[in-house]
Amino acid sequence: MQKRVGFVGIVVEDRRKSADKVNRVLAEYGEHIVARVGIPYHEKNVSVITLVVDMTTDELGALTGKLGAVEGISVKSALTKQ
C-alpha cells in the first residue's frame, strides 16, 4: 500500500483524563508523524492537537480508531488522493 500525506485533528475534552492515553497512541505511530502542534484552549477546558502524517490508509484507520476509542477524544482525518 502506498503512503500518503495527510492530517489528523484531535480534540481533547479533558486533558487530565486522556492525555496519557493519547500520548501513548501517538508514540506508537511516531515514525509516521511529520509534525505535531498542540494548543490548549483554557477558557473552554479543551486542547486541540493537529498532526501532519505520512502513512497508508490502513495505518491511518488504525491510528484514528485507537484515538477515537479514548474517552473524551474526537478525531477527524484526511489523506491526499495520491
C-alpha positions, 0 to 999 in steps of 0.5 A: 500500500502506498503512503500518503500525506495527510492530517489528523485533528484531535480534540481533547475534552479533558486533558487530565483524563486522556492525555496519557492515553493519547500520548501513548497512541501517538508514540506508537505511530511516531515514525509516521508523524511529520509534525505535531502542534498542540494548543490548549484552549483554557477558557473552554477546558479543551486542547486541540492537537493537529498532526501532519502524517505520512502513512497508508490508509490502513495505518491511518484507520488504525491510528484514528480508531485507537484515538477515537476509542479514548474517552473524551477524544474526537478525531477527524482525518484526511489523506491526499488522493495520491 
